[in-house]
Amino acid sequence: LLKHQLHTVFFYYDGAYTGNHNCLAQTVPFNAVTAWQILREQHTFELTVCISAGLSRGVVDQTNTQTLADKYPTLAEGFMLGRNHSYLLLRLNYDQINSSA
C-alpha cells in the first residue's frame, strides 16, 4: 500500500493569483485563498507562489515592497514566494500532479 504525503503546492502562471489576499471571487461563493489556507493548516504543507509570476501579477511580500513601488504586501497569510529552482527541485524529488484551469 503506497502512502503519499503532500509537501508543497507550487502556484505559477495565473495560479499565482491564488496567493493574493486581495483577490475576491465575485461570481462564485468560493474563496480559493481561504480554502487553501484551511487545507494547509489541516495537513501542514507549503503554499509557494512562483516569484516571477507573482510579482508580474501584483503578488508582493513584505521584502519586495521595499524594492518595488508597491507600499503594501499582497501575499496572503500562509503563502510564500519561491523561485523557479524551488519548482525544479520539487519536480526532481517528489511525485507530481499537474493541473491547469
Residue pairs with C-beta under 8 A, 6 or more apart in sequence:
4 95
6 43
6 45
7 45
7 46
7 90
7 94
8 45
8 46
8 47
8 48
8 90
8 94
9 36
9 45
9 46
9 47
9 48
10 48
10 49
10 50
10 82
10 86
10 87
10 90
11 18
11 19
11 47
11 48
11 49
11 50
11 53
11 54
11 79
12 49
12 50
12 53
12 87
13 50
13 53
14 53
14 57
14 101
15 49
15 53
15 101
16 49
16 50
16 53
16 54
16 56
16 57
16 59
17 23
17 57
17 59
18 32
18 33
18 36
18 49
18 79
19 33
19 47
19 49
19 54
19 59
19 75
19 76
19 79
19 81
20 33
20 54
20 57
20 58
20 59
20 74
20 75
20 76
21 33
21 74
21 75
21 76
21 77
22 58
22 74
23 32
23 33
24 31
25 31
25 32
33 76
36 47
36 78
36 79
37 47
37 76
37 77
37 78
40 46
40 47
40 78
41 78
46 80
47 78
47 79
47 80
48 79
48 80
48 81
48 82
48 86
48 87
49 59
49 75
49 79
49 80
49 81
49 82
50 81
50 82
50 83
50 84
50 87
51 81
51 82
51 83
51 84
52 84
53 59
54 60
54 75
54 81
55 64
55 68
55 81
58 70
58 74
59 74
59 75
59 81
60 68
60 70
60 72
60 73
60 74
60 75
61 73
61 75
61 80
61 81
62 73
62 75
64 70
64 73
64 81
65 71
65 72
65 73
75 81
90 96
